[in-house]
Amino acid sequence: MRSKPKHYTLEFKQKAVELSYAKGNVKKVSEDLDIFPSVLYRWRKELKDYGKNSFPGRGKPKLTDEEKEIAR
């Protein structure tokens, strides 16, 4: 039987990324937070690439500031 996918809040993701940079050890932080290291690496990359536009929510596209301006 498959387990339900976990959904994390924007605040949780941001704090997890901050913590991973502060401690400098993604594996340890991911174990402490009970998430896969690959997920934490993906969140770090997304935050780096999209900044404040990261983690827009389910079904919403991730856009940079320039892409948002073009979309308007």
C-alpha positions as CSV (number, residue, x, y, z in Angstrom):
1,M,0.0,0.0,0.0
2,R,1.3,3.5,-0.9
3,S,1.5,6.1,1.8
4,K,0.0,9.5,1.2
5,P,2.5,12.1,-0.1
6,K,3.5,14.7,2.5
7,H,2.8,18.3,1.8
8,Y,5.1,20.8,3.5
9,T,4.3,24.5,4.2
10,L,6.2,27.3,2.6
11,E,7.6,28.3,6.0
12,F,8.8,24.7,6.7
13,K,10.6,24.6,3.4
14,Q,12.3,27.9,3.9
15,K,13.4,27.1,7.5
16,A,14.7,23.7,6.3
17,V,16.8,25.3,3.7
18,E,18.1,28.0,6.1
19,L,19.0,25.2,8.6
20,S,20.8,23.2,6.0
21,Y,23.0,26.2,5.1
22,A,23.6,27.1,8.8
23,K,24.6,23.5,9.8
24,G,26.3,22.8,6.5
25,N,25.2,19.2,6.5
26,V,22.2,18.4,4.3
27,K,22.2,14.7,5.3
28,K,22.0,15.4,9.1
29,V,19.3,18.1,8.7
30,S,17.2,15.9,6.4
31,E,17.4,13.1,9.0
32,D,16.4,15.5,11.8
33,L,13.4,16.7,9.8
34,D,12.5,13.3,8.5
35,I,12.7,14.2,4.8
36,F,14.9,12.7,2.0
37,P,18.1,14.5,1.3
38,S,17.2,14.8,-2.4
39,V,14.1,16.8,-1.4
40,L,16.2,19.2,0.6
41,Y,18.7,19.6,-2.2
42,R,15.8,20.3,-4.6
43,W,14.4,22.9,-2.2
44,R,17.8,24.5,-1.9
45,K,18.2,24.7,-5.7
46,E,14.7,26.1,-6.2
47,L,15.3,28.8,-3.6
48,K,18.6,29.7,-5.3
49,D,17.0,29.8,-8.8
50,Y,13.7,31.5,-8.0
51,G,14.4,33.4,-4.7
52,K,11.2,34.8,-3.2
53,N,9.1,33.2,-6.0
54,S,10.1,29.7,-4.8
55,F,7.4,27.2,-3.7
56,P,4.4,28.9,-5.3
57,G,2.0,26.1,-4.4
58,R,0.4,23.1,-6.0
59,G,-0.2,23.6,-9.7
60,K,1.2,27.1,-10.0
61,P,4.3,27.6,-12.2
62,K,7.6,28.8,-10.7
63,L,8.6,32.1,-12.3
64,T,11.5,34.5,-11.9
65,D,10.7,38.2,-11.5
66,E,11.4,38.7,-15.2
67,E,9.1,35.9,-16.3
68,K,6.3,37.3,-14.0
69,E,6.7,40.7,-15.7
70,I,6.5,39.2,-19.2
71,A,3.4,37.2,-18.1
72,R,1.6,40.3,-17.1
